[in-house]
Amino acid sequence: MKNCSSNVNHTPIRSCVICRTKKKQSDLRRFIIFKKEIVFDFKENTTGRGYYVCDDGACLRKLEKWLKRKK
């Protein structure tokens, strides 16, 4: 009998803050806002509210504009 609470084949899904596309967490880049600056969390272990962005140039270029609206 399979354990229903098992996380064996679970893939975390996150949304890009720019284009709102849902992707696997491993396909996105995590960052936090620290002292009103964007700090990418490459090891994904920094504490604080994490946000995700696509790893393509279009979304990364729009990230500064998004941060100004966020403030």
mmCIF file of the N, C-alpha and C atoms, coordinates in Angstrom:
data_MODEL
# 
_entry.id   MODEL 
# 
loop_
_atom_site.group_PDB 
_atom_site.id 
_atom_site.type_symbol 
_atom_site.label_atom_id 
_atom_site.label_alt_id 
_atom_site.label_comp_id 
_atom_site.label_asym_id 
_atom_site.label_entity_id 
_atom_site.label_seq_id 
_atom_site.pdbx_PDB_ins_code 
_atom_site.Cartn_x 
_atom_site.Cartn_y 
_atom_site.Cartn_z 
_atom_site.occupancy 
_atom_site.B_iso_or_equiv 
_atom_site.pdbx_formal_charge 
_atom_site.auth_seq_id 
_atom_site.auth_comp_id 
_atom_site.auth_asym_id 
_atom_site.auth_atom_id 
_atom_site.pdbx_PDB_model_num 
ATOM 1   N N  . MET A 1 1  ? 0.838  -1.176 0.000   1.00 0.00 ? 1  MET A N  1 
ATOM 2   C CA . MET A 1 1  ? 0.000  0.000  0.000   1.00 0.00 ? 1  MET A CA 1 
ATOM 3   C C  . MET A 1 1  ? 0.890  1.250  0.000   1.00 0.00 ? 1  MET A C  1 
ATOM 4   N N  . LYS A 1 2  ? 0.619  2.162  -0.911  1.00 0.00 ? 2  LYS A N  1 
ATOM 5   C CA . LYS A 1 2  ? 1.417  3.373  -1.046  1.00 0.00 ? 2  LYS A CA 1 
ATOM 6   C C  . LYS A 1 2  ? 1.050  4.375  0.045   1.00 0.00 ? 2  LYS A C  1 
ATOM 7   N N  . ASN A 1 3  ? 2.069  5.022  0.607   1.00 0.00 ? 3  ASN A N  1 
ATOM 8   C CA . ASN A 1 3  ? 1.863  6.046  1.620   1.00 0.00 ? 3  ASN A CA 1 
ATOM 9   C C  . ASN A 1 3  ? 1.392  7.332  0.924   1.00 0.00 ? 3  ASN A C  1 
ATOM 10  N N  . CYS A 1 4  ? 0.202  7.808  1.222   1.00 0.00 ? 4  CYS A N  1 
ATOM 11  C CA . CYS A 1 4  ? -0.367 8.990  0.559   1.00 0.00 ? 4  CYS A CA 1 
ATOM 12  C C  . CYS A 1 4  ? 0.367  10.270 0.916   1.00 0.00 ? 4  CYS A C  1 
ATOM 13  N N  . SER A 1 5  ? 1.053  10.306 2.033   1.00 0.00 ? 5  SER A N  1 
ATOM 14  C CA . SER A 1 5  ? 1.760  11.519 2.432   1.00 0.00 ? 5  SER A CA 1 
ATOM 15  C C  . SER A 1 5  ? 3.219  11.515 1.964   1.00 0.00 ? 5  SER A C  1 
ATOM 16  N N  . SER A 1 6  ? 3.571  10.568 1.129   1.00 0.00 ? 6  SER A N  1 
ATOM 17  C CA . SER A 1 6  ? 4.936  10.473 0.634   1.00 0.00 ? 6  SER A CA 1 
ATOM 18  C C  . SER A 1 6  ? 5.236  11.583 -0.366  1.00 0.00 ? 6  SER A C  1 
ATOM 19  N N  . ASN A 1 7  ? 6.456  12.119 -0.318  1.00 0.00 ? 7  ASN A N  1 
ATOM 20  C CA . ASN A 1 7  ? 6.900  13.163 -1.237  1.00 0.00 ? 7  ASN A CA 1 
ATOM 21  C C  . ASN A 1 7  ? 7.830  12.614 -2.308  1.00 0.00 ? 7  ASN A C  1 
ATOM 22  N N  . VAL A 1 8  ? 7.754  11.340 -2.598  1.00 0.00 ? 8  VAL A N  1 
ATOM 23  C CA . VAL A 1 8  ? 8.709  10.681 -3.468  1.00 0.00 ? 8  VAL A CA 1 
ATOM 24  C C  . VAL A 1 8  ? 8.765  11.316 -4.853  1.00 0.00 ? 8  VAL A C  1 
ATOM 25  N N  . ASN A 1 9  ? 7.665  11.489 -5.520  1.00 0.00 ? 9  ASN A N  1 
ATOM 26  C CA . ASN A 1 9  ? 7.661  12.018 -6.888  1.00 0.00 ? 9  ASN A CA 1 
ATOM 27  C C  . ASN A 1 9  ? 7.136  13.446 -6.952  1.00 0.00 ? 9  ASN A C  1 
ATOM 28  N N  . HIS A 1 10 ? 7.254  14.180 -5.883  1.00 0.00 ? 10 HIS A N  1 
ATOM 29  C CA . HIS A 1 10 ? 6.759  15.556 -5.836  1.00 0.00 ? 10 HIS A CA 1 
ATOM 30  C C  . HIS A 1 10 ? 7.761  16.518 -6.476  1.00 0.00 ? 10 HIS A C  1 
ATOM 31  N N  . THR A 1 11 ? 7.271  17.387 -7.359  1.00 0.00 ? 11 THR A N  1 
ATOM 32  C CA . THR A 1 11 ? 8.101  18.419 -7.977  1.00 0.00 ? 11 THR A CA 1 
ATOM 33  C C  . THR A 1 11 ? 7.523  19.772 -7.598  1.00 0.00 ? 11 THR A C  1 
ATOM 34  N N  . PRO A 1 12 ? 8.263  20.597 -6.836  1.00 0.00 ? 12 PRO A N  1 
ATOM 35  C CA . PRO A 1 12 ? 7.745  21.907 -6.445  1.00 0.00 ? 12 PRO A CA 1 
ATOM 36  C C  . PRO A 1 12 ? 7.543  22.804 -7.667  1.00 0.00 ? 12 PRO A C  1 
ATOM 37  N N  . ILE A 1 13 ? 6.408  23.494 -7.707  1.00 0.00 ? 13 ILE A N  1 
ATOM 38  C CA . ILE A 1 13 ? 6.070  24.412 -8.790  1.00 0.00 ? 13 ILE A CA 1 
ATOM 39  C C  . ILE A 1 13 ? 6.048  25.822 -8.213  1.00 0.00 ? 13 ILE A C  1 
ATOM 40  N N  . ARG A 1 14 ? 6.689  26.758 -8.924  1.00 0.00 ? 14 ARG A N  1 
ATOM 41  C CA . ARG A 1 14 ? 6.717  28.159 -8.508  1.00 0.00 ? 14 ARG A CA 1 
ATOM 42  C C  . ARG A 1 14 ? 6.350  29.027 -9.698  1.00 0.00 ? 14 ARG A C  1 
ATOM 43  N N  . SER A 1 15 ? 6.009  30.297 -9.447  1.00 0.00 ? 15 SER A N  1 
ATOM 44  C CA . SER A 1 15 ? 5.647  31.236 -10.503 1.00 0.00 ? 15 SER A CA 1 
ATOM 45  C C  . SER A 1 15 ? 6.682  32.341 -10.599 1.00 0.00 ? 15 SER A C  1 
ATOM 46  N N  . CYS A 1 16 ? 6.992  32.739 -11.820 1.00 0.00 ? 16 CYS A N  1 
ATOM 47  C CA . CYS A 1 16 ? 7.880  33.865 -12.058 1.00 0.00 ? 16 CYS A CA 1 
ATOM 48  C C  . CYS A 1 16 ? 7.137  35.147 -11.676 1.00 0.00 ? 16 CYS A C  1 
ATOM 49  N N  . VAL A 1 17 ? 7.794  36.051 -10.941 1.00 0.00 ? 17 VAL A N  1 
ATOM 50  C CA . VAL A 1 17 ? 7.139  37.288 -10.506 1.00 0.00 ? 17 VAL A CA 1 
ATOM 51  C C  . VAL A 1 17 ? 6.915  38.243 -11.670 1.00 0.00 ? 17 VAL A C  1 
ATOM 52  N N  . ILE A 1 18 ? 7.585  38.052 -12.776 1.00 0.00 ? 18 ILE A N  1 
ATOM 53  C CA . ILE A 1 18 ? 7.458  38.938 -13.928 1.00 0.00 ? 18 ILE A CA 1 
ATOM 54  C C  . ILE A 1 18 ? 6.375  38.452 -14.889 1.00 0.00 ? 18 ILE A C  1 
ATOM 55  N N  . CYS A 1 19 ? 6.528  37.261 -15.432 1.00 0.00 ? 19 CYS A N  1 
ATOM 56  C CA . CYS A 1 19 ? 5.593  36.778 -16.454 1.00 0.00 ? 19 CYS A CA 1 
ATOM 57  C C  . CYS A 1 19 ? 4.502  35.859 -15.898 1.00 0.00 ? 19 CYS A C  1 
ATOM 58  N N  . ARG A 1 20 ? 4.599  35.488 -14.632 1.00 0.00 ? 20 ARG A N  1 
ATOM 59  C CA . ARG A 1 20 ? 3.623  34.633 -13.947 1.00 0.00 ? 20 ARG A CA 1 
ATOM 60  C C  . ARG A 1 20 ? 3.530  33.216 -14.515 1.00 0.00 ? 20 ARG A C  1 
ATOM 61  N N  . THR A 1 21 ? 4.531  32.811 -15.265 1.00 0.00 ? 21 THR A N  1 
ATOM 62  C CA . THR A 1 21 ? 4.573  31.457 -15.801 1.00 0.00 ? 21 THR A CA 1 
ATOM 63  C C  . THR A 1 21 ? 4.917  30.488 -14.682 1.00 0.00 ? 21 THR A C  1 
ATOM 64  N N  . LYS A 1 22 ? 4.184  29.392 -14.604 1.00 0.00 ? 22 LYS A N  1 
ATOM 65  C CA . LYS A 1 22 ? 4.459  28.378 -13.595 1.00 0.00 ? 22 LYS A CA 1 
ATOM 66  C C  . LYS A 1 22 ? 5.438  27.365 -14.176 1.00 0.00 ? 22 LYS A C  1 
ATOM 67  N N  . LYS A 1 23 ? 6.510  27.136 -13.421 1.00 0.00 ? 23 LYS A N  1 
ATOM 68  C CA . LYS A 1 23 ? 7.553  26.200 -13.842 1.00 0.00 ? 23 LYS A CA 1 
ATOM 69  C C  . LYS A 1 23 ? 8.037  25.411 -12.643 1.00 0.00 ? 23 LYS A C  1 
ATOM 70  N N  . LYS A 1 24 ? 8.850  24.383 -12.922 1.00 0.00 ? 24 LYS A N  1 
ATOM 71  C CA . LYS A 1 24 ? 9.479  23.646 -11.840 1.00 0.00 ? 24 LYS A CA 1 
ATOM 72  C C  . LYS A 1 24 ? 10.409 24.603 -11.101 1.00 0.00 ? 24 LYS A C  1 
ATOM 73  N N  . GLN A 1 25 ? 10.494 24.444 -9.814  1.00 0.00 ? 25 GLN A N  1 
ATOM 74  C CA . GLN A 1 25 ? 11.335 25.308 -8.990  1.00 0.00 ? 25 GLN A CA 1 
ATOM 75  C C  . GLN A 1 25 ? 12.777 25.307 -9.465  1.00 0.00 ? 25 GLN A C  1 
ATOM 76  N N  . SER A 1 26 ? 13.254 24.191 -9.951  1.00 0.00 ? 26 SER A N  1 
ATOM 77  C CA . SER A 1 26 ? 14.642 24.093 -10.408 1.00 0.00 ? 26 SER A CA 1 
ATOM 78  C C  . SER A 1 26 ? 14.891 24.882 -11.697 1.00 0.00 ? 26 SER A C  1 
ATOM 79  N N  . ASP A 1 27 ? 13.840 25.244 -12.434 1.00 0.00 ? 27 ASP A N  1 
ATOM 80  C CA . ASP A 1 27 ? 13.983 26.009 -13.673 1.00 0.00 ? 27 ASP A CA 1 
ATOM 81  C C  . ASP A 1 27 ? 13.948 27.512 -13.447 1.00 0.00 ? 27 ASP A C  1 
ATOM 82  N N  . LEU A 1 28 ? 13.704 27.948 -12.227 1.00 0.00 ? 28 LEU A N  1 
ATOM 83  C CA . LEU A 1 28 ? 13.628 29.366 -11.895 1.00 0.00 ? 28 LEU A CA 1 
ATOM 84  C C  . LEU A 1 28 ? 14.788 29.761 -10.994 1.00 0.00 ? 28 LEU A C  1 
ATOM 85  N N  . ARG A 1 29 ? 15.056 31.052 -10.902 1.00 0.00 ? 29 ARG A N  1 
ATOM 86  C CA . ARG A 1 29 ? 16.103 31.569 -10.022 1.00 0.00 ? 29 ARG A CA 1 
ATOM 87  C C  . ARG A 1 29 ? 15.454 32.236 -8.820  1.00 0.00 ? 29 ARG A C  1 
ATOM 88  N N  . ARG A 1 30 ? 15.883 31.856 -7.627  1.00 0.00 ? 30 ARG A N  1 
ATOM 89  C CA . ARG A 1 30 ? 15.334 32.420 -6.393  1.00 0.00 ? 30 ARG A CA 1 
ATOM 90  C C  . ARG A 1 30 ? 16.125 33.655 -5.989  1.00 0.00 ? 30 ARG A C  1 
ATOM 91  N N  . PHE A 1 31 ? 15.415 34.656 -5.480  1.00 0.00 ? 31 PHE A N  1 
ATOM 92  C CA . PHE A 1 31 ? 16.085 35.834 -4.942  1.00 0.00 ? 31 PHE A CA 1 
ATOM 93  C C  . PHE A 1 31 ? 15.292 36.350 -3.758  1.00 0.00 ? 31 PHE A C  1 
ATOM 94  N N  . ILE A 1 32 ? 15.954 37.162 -2.946  1.00 0.00 ? 32 ILE A N  1 
ATOM 95  C CA . ILE A 1 32 ? 15.306 37.836 -1.831  1.00 0.00 ? 32 ILE A CA 1 
ATOM 96  C C  . ILE A 1 32 ? 15.579 39.327 -1.973  1.00 0.00 ? 32 ILE A C  1 
ATOM 97  N N  . ILE A 1 33 ? 14.827 40.117 -1.244  1.00 0.00 ? 33 ILE A N  1 
ATOM 98  C CA . ILE A 1 33 ? 15.059 41.551 -1.214  1.00 0.00 ? 33 ILE A CA 1 
ATOM 99  C C  . ILE A 1 33 ? 15.685 41.860 0.136   1.00 0.00 ? 33 ILE A C  1 
ATOM 100 N N  . PHE A 1 34 ? 16.936 42.344 0.111   1.00 0.00 ? 34 PHE A N  1 
ATOM 101 C CA . PHE A 1 34 ? 17.685 42.642 1.324   1.00 0.00 ? 34 PHE A CA 1 
ATOM 102 C C  . PHE A 1 34 ? 18.148 44.084 1.251   1.00 0.00 ? 34 PHE A C  1 
ATOM 103 N N  . LYS A 1 35 ? 17.680 44.892 2.166   1.00 0.00 ? 35 LYS A N  1 
ATOM 104 C CA . LYS A 1 35 ? 17.994 46.328 2.205   1.00 0.00 ? 35 LYS A CA 1 
ATOM 105 C C  . LYS A 1 35 ? 17.676 46.994 0.867   1.00 0.00 ? 35 LYS A C  1 
ATOM 106 N N  . LYS A 1 36 ? 16.501 46.675 0.342   1.00 0.00 ? 36 LYS A N  1 
ATOM 107 C CA . LYS A 1 36 ? 15.968 47.240 -0.907  1.00 0.00 ? 36 LYS A CA 1 
ATOM 108 C C  . LYS A 1 36 ? 16.802 46.895 -2.131  1.00 0.00 ? 36 LYS A C  1 
ATOM 109 N N  . GLU A 1 37 ? 17.555 45.814 -2.053  1.00 0.00 ? 37 GLU A N  1 
ATOM 110 C CA . GLU A 1 37 ? 18.361 45.339 -3.175  1.00 0.00 ? 37 GLU A CA 1 
ATOM 111 C C  . GLU A 1 37 ? 18.001 43.880 -3.460  1.00 0.00 ? 37 GLU A C  1 
ATOM 112 N N  . ILE A 1 38 ? 18.129 43.498 -4.713  1.00 0.00 ? 38 ILE A N  1 
ATOM 113 C CA . ILE A 1 38 ? 17.884 42.117 -5.119  1.00 0.00 ? 38 ILE A CA 1 
ATOM 114 C C  . ILE A 1 38 ? 19.143 41.304 -4.856  1.00 0.00 ? 38 ILE A C  1 
ATOM 115 N N  . VAL A 1 39 ? 18.992 40.216 -4.114  1.00 0.00 ? 39 VAL A N  1 
ATOM 116 C CA . VAL A 1 39 ? 20.111 39.323 -3.810  1.00 0.00 ? 39 VAL A CA 1 
ATOM 117 C C  . VAL A 1 39 ? 19.708 37.923 -4.275  1.00 0.00 ? 39 VAL A C  1 
ATOM 118 N N  . PHE A 1 40 ? 20.406 37.409 -5.289  1.00 0.00 ? 40 PHE A N  1 
ATOM 119 C CA . PHE A 1 40 ? 20.104 36.070 -5.786  1.00 0.00 ? 40 PHE A CA 1 
ATOM 120 C C  . PHE A 1 40 ? 20.615 35.034 -4.805  1.00 0.00 ? 40 PHE A C  1 
ATOM 121 N N  . ASP A 1 41 ? 19.805 34.032 -4.585  1.00 0.00 ? 41 ASP A N  1 
ATOM 122 C CA . ASP A 1 41 ? 20.089 32.969 -3.629  1.00 0.00 ? 41 ASP A CA 1 
ATOM 123 C C  . ASP A 1 41 ? 20.388 31.693 -4.409  1.00 0.00 ? 41 ASP A C  1 
ATOM 124 N N  . PHE A 1 42 ? 21.634 31.553 -4.877  1.00 0.00 ? 42 PHE A N  1 
ATOM 125 C CA . PHE A 1 42 ? 21.985 30.436 -5.734  1.00 0.00 ? 42 PHE A CA 1 
ATOM 126 C C  . PHE A 1 42 ? 21.957 29.099 -4.999  1.00 0.00 ? 42 PHE A C  1 
ATOM 127 N N  . LYS A 1 43 ? 22.236 29.099 -3.709  1.00 0.00 ? 43 LYS A N  1 
ATOM 128 C CA . LYS A 1 43 ? 22.208 27.857 -2.945  1.00 0.00 ? 43 LYS A CA 1 
ATOM 129 C C  . LYS A 1 43 ? 20.818 27.572 -2.369  1.00 0.00 ? 43 LYS A C  1 
ATOM 130 N N  . GLU A 1 44 ? 19.916 28.527 -2.506  1.00 0.00 ? 44 GLU A N  1 
ATOM 131 C CA . GLU A 1 44 ? 18.524 28.410 -2.038  1.00 0.00 ? 44 GLU A CA 1 
ATOM 132 C C  . GLU A 1 44 ? 18.442 28.057 -0.555  1.00 0.00 ? 44 GLU A C  1 
ATOM 133 N N  . ASN A 1 45 ? 19.254 28.742 0.254   1.00 0.00 ? 45 ASN A N  1 
ATOM 134 C CA . ASN A 1 45 ? 19.218 28.482 1.688   1.00 0.00 ? 45 ASN A CA 1 
ATOM 135 C C  . ASN A 1 45 ? 19.185 29.770 2.510   1.00 0.00 ? 45 ASN A C  1 
ATOM 136 N N  . THR A 1 46 ? 19.083 30.930 1.850   1.00 0.00 ? 46 THR A N  1 
ATOM 137 C CA . THR A 1 46 ? 19.025 32.195 2.561   1.00 0.00 ? 46 THR A CA 1 
ATOM 138 C C  . THR A 1 46 ? 17.639 32.359 3.173   1.00 0.00 ? 46 THR A C  1 
ATOM 139 N N  . THR A 1 47 ? 17.603 32.835 4.408   1.00 0.00 ? 47 THR A N  1 
ATOM 140 C CA . THR A 1 47 ? 16.313 33.036 5.057   1.00 0.00 ? 47 THR A CA 1 
ATOM 141 C C  . THR A 1 47 ? 15.655 34.303 4.529   1.00 0.00 ? 47 THR A C  1 
ATOM 142 N N  . GLY A 1 48 ? 14.379 34.374 4.662   1.00 0.00 ? 48 GLY A N  1 
ATOM 143 C CA . GLY A 1 48 ? 13.633 35.533 4.204   1.00 0.00 ? 48 GLY A CA 1 
ATOM 144 C C  . GLY A 1 48 ? 12.659 35.153 3.107   1.00 0.00 ? 48 GLY A C  1 
ATOM 145 N N  . ARG A 1 49 ? 11.807 36.093 2.753   1.00 0.00 ? 49 ARG A N  1 
ATOM 146 C CA . ARG A 1 49 ? 10.801 35.869 1.727   1.00 0.00 ? 49 ARG A CA 1 
ATOM 147 C C  . ARG A 1 49 ? 11.487 35.685 0.391   1.00 0.00 ? 49 ARG A C  1 
ATOM 148 N N  . GLY A 1 50 ? 11.283 34.545 -0.220  1.00 0.00 ? 50 GLY A N  1 
ATOM 149 C CA . GLY A 1 50 ? 11.903 34.255 -1.503  1.00 0.00 ? 50 GLY A CA 1 
ATOM 150 C C  . GLY A 1 50 ? 10.956 34.521 -2.652  1.00 0.00 ? 50 GLY A C  1 
ATOM 151 N N  . TYR A 1 51 ? 11.502 35.017 -3.739  1.00 0.00 ? 51 TYR A N  1 
ATOM 152 C CA . TYR A 1 51 ? 10.762 35.248 -4.968  1.00 0.00 ? 51 TYR A CA 1 
ATOM 153 C C  . TYR A 1 51 ? 11.477 34.480 -6.070  1.00 0.00 ? 51 TYR A C  1 
ATOM 154 N N  . TYR A 1 52 ? 10.765 34.211 -7.154  1.00 0.00 ? 52 TYR A N  1 
ATOM 155 C CA . TYR A 1 52 ? 11.353 33.450 -8.250  1.00 0.00 ? 52 TYR A CA 1 
ATOM 156 C C  . TYR A 1 52 ? 11.177 34.207 -9.554  1.00 0.00 ? 52 TYR A C  1 
ATOM 157 N N  . VAL A 1 53 ? 12.175 34.069 -10.424 1.00 0.00 ? 53 VAL A N  1 
ATOM 158 C CA . VAL A 1 53 ? 12.152 34.715 -11.734 1.00 0.00 ? 53 VAL A CA 1 
ATOM 159 C C  . VAL A 1 53 ? 12.699 33.726 -12.761 1.00 0.00 ? 53 VAL A C  1 
ATOM 160 N N  . CYS A 1 54 ? 12.177 33.814 -14.000 1.00 0.00 ? 54 CYS A N  1 
ATOM 161 C CA . CYS A 1 54 ? 12.675 32.979 -15.095 1.00 0.00 ? 54 CYS A CA 1 
ATOM 162 C C  . CYS A 1 54 ? 14.145 33.289 -15.334 1.00 0.00 ? 54 CYS A C  1 
ATOM 163 N N  . ASP A 1 55 ? 14.841 32.321 -15.846 1.00 0.00 ? 55 ASP A N  1 
ATOM 164 C CA . ASP A 1 55 ? 16.269 32.480 -16.088 1.00 0.00 ? 55 ASP A CA 1 
ATOM 165 C C  . ASP A 1 55 ? 16.556 33.042 -17.484 1.00 0.00 ? 55 ASP A C  1 
ATOM 166 N N  . ASP A 1 56 ? 15.530 33.572 -18.151 1.00 0.00 ? 56 ASP A N  1 
ATOM 167 C CA . ASP A 1 56 ? 15.783 34.147 -19.478 1.00 0.00 ? 56 ASP A CA 1 
ATOM 168 C C  . ASP A 1 56 ? 16.003 35.654 -19.373 1.00 0.00 ? 56 ASP A C  1 
ATOM 169 N N  . GLY A 1 57 ? 16.574 36.229 -20.397 1.00 0.00 ? 57 GLY A N  1 
ATOM 170 C CA . GLY A 1 57 ? 16.956 37.638 -20.381 1.00 0.00 ? 57 GLY A CA 1 
ATOM 171 C C  . GLY A 1 57 ? 15.795 38.599 -20.250 1.00 0.00 ? 57 GLY A C  1 
ATOM 172 N N  . ALA A 1 58 ? 14.655 38.293 -20.856 1.00 0.00 ? 58 ALA A N  1 
ATOM 173 C CA . ALA A 1 58 ? 13.520 39.214 -20.842 1.00 0.00 ? 58 ALA A CA 1 
ATOM 174 C C  . ALA A 1 58 ? 13.014 39.442 -19.417 1.00 0.00 ? 58 ALA A C  1 
ATOM 175 N N  . CYS A 1 59 ? 12.825 38.402 -18.674 1.00 0.00 ? 59 CYS A N  1 
ATOM 176 C CA . CYS A 1 59 ? 12.325 38.547 -17.301 1.00 0.00 ? 59 CYS A CA 1 
ATOM 177 C C  . CYS A 1 59 ? 13.384 39.171 -16.395 1.00 0.00 ? 59 CYS A C  1 
ATOM 178 N N  . LEU A 1 60 ? 14.636 38.807 -16.577 1.00 0.00 ? 60 LEU A N  1 
ATOM 179 C CA . LEU A 1 60 ? 15.700 39.369 -15.750 1.00 0.00 ? 60 LEU A CA 1 
ATOM 180 C C  . LEU A 1 60 ? 15.847 40.871 -15.975 1.00 0.00 ? 60 LEU A C  1 
ATOM 181 N N  . ARG A 1 61 ? 15.670 41.328 -17.222 1.00 0.00 ? 61 ARG A N  1 
ATOM 182 C CA . ARG A 1 61 ? 15.760 42.769 -17.510 1.00 0.00 ? 61 ARG A CA 1 
ATOM 183 C C  . ARG A 1 61 ? 14.624 43.547 -16.851 1.00 0.00 ? 61 ARG A C  1 
ATOM 184 N N  . LYS A 1 62 ? 13.465 42.942 -16.714 1.00 0.00 ? 62 LYS A N  1 
ATOM 185 C CA . LYS A 1 62 ? 12.298 43.612 -16.133 1.00 0.00 ? 62 LYS A CA 1 
ATOM 186 C C  . LYS A 1 62 ? 12.304 43.575 -14.604 1.00 0.00 ? 62 LYS A C  1 
ATOM 187 N N  . LEU A 1 63 ? 13.256 42.889 -14.019 1.00 0.00 ? 63 LEU A N  1 
ATOM 188 C CA . LEU A 1 63 ? 13.281 42.697 -12.574 1.00 0.00 ? 63 LEU A CA 1 
ATOM 189 C C  . LEU A 1 63 ? 13.499 44.003 -11.806 1.00 0.00 ? 63 LEU A C  1 
ATOM 190 N N  . GLU A 1 64 ? 14.353 44.879 -12.284 1.00 0.00 ? 64 GLU A N  1 
ATOM 191 C CA . GLU A 1 64 ? 14.588 46.177 -11.600 1.00 0.00 ? 64 GLU A CA 1 
ATOM 192 C C  . GLU A 1 64 ? 13.315 47.014 -11.570 1.00 0.00 ? 64 GLU A C  1 
ATOM 193 N N  . LYS A 1 65 ? 12.593 47.034 -12.687 1.00 0.00 ? 65 LYS A N  1 
ATOM 194 C CA . LYS A 1 65 ? 11.338 47.789 -12.746 1.00 0.00 ? 65 LYS A CA 1 
ATOM 195 C C  . LYS A 1 65 ? 10.328 47.209 -11.759 1.00 0.00 ? 65 LYS A C  1 
ATOM 196 N N  . TRP A 1 66 ? 10.290 45.878 -11.656 1.00 0.00 ? 66 TRP A N  1 
ATOM 197 C CA . TRP A 1 66 ? 9.393  45.214 -10.719 1.00 0.00 ? 66 TRP A CA 1 
ATOM 198 C C  . TRP A 1 66 ? 9.741  45.614 -9.276  1.00 0.00 ? 66 TRP A C  1 
ATOM 199 N N  . LEU A 1 67 ? 11.032 45.697 -8.985  1.00 0.00 ? 67 LEU A N  1 
ATOM 200 C CA . LEU A 1 67 ? 11.470 46.045 -7.642  1.00 0.00 ? 67 LEU A CA 1 
ATOM 201 C C  . LEU A 1 67 ? 11.047 47.476 -7.280  1.00 0.00 ? 67 LEU A C  1 
ATOM 202 N N  . LYS A 1 68 ? 11.114 48.388 -8.232  1.00 0.00 ? 68 LYS A N  1 
ATOM 203 C CA . LYS A 1 68 ? 10.701 49.773 -7.965  1.00 0.00 ? 68 LYS A CA 1 
ATOM 204 C C  . LYS A 1 68 ? 9.216  49.846 -7.636  1.00 0.00 ? 68 LYS A C  1 
ATOM 205 N N  . ARG A 1 69 ? 8.403  49.029 -8.293  1.00 0.00 ? 69 ARG A N  1 
ATOM 206 C CA . ARG A 1 69 ? 6.963  48.989 -7.981  1.00 0.00 ? 69 ARG A CA 1 
ATOM 207 C C  . ARG A 1 69 ? 6.716  48.327 -6.633  1.00 0.00 ? 69 ARG A C  1 
ATOM 208 N N  . LYS A 1 70 ? 7.557  47.401 -6.263  1.00 0.00 ? 70 LYS A N  1 
ATOM 209 C CA . LYS A 1 70 ? 7.415  46.645 -5.013  1.00 0.00 ? 70 LYS A CA 1 
ATOM 210 C C  . LYS A 1 70 ? 7.648  47.532 -3.795  1.00 0.00 ? 70 LYS A C  1 
ATOM 211 N N  . LYS A 1 71 ? 8.501  48.547 -3.929  1.00 0.00 ? 71 LYS A N  1 
ATOM 212 C CA . LYS A 1 71 ? 8.880  49.387 -2.780  1.00 0.00 ? 71 LYS A CA 1 
ATOM 213 C C  . LYS A 1 71 ? 7.743  50.189 -2.313  1.00 0.00 ? 71 LYS A C  1 
# 
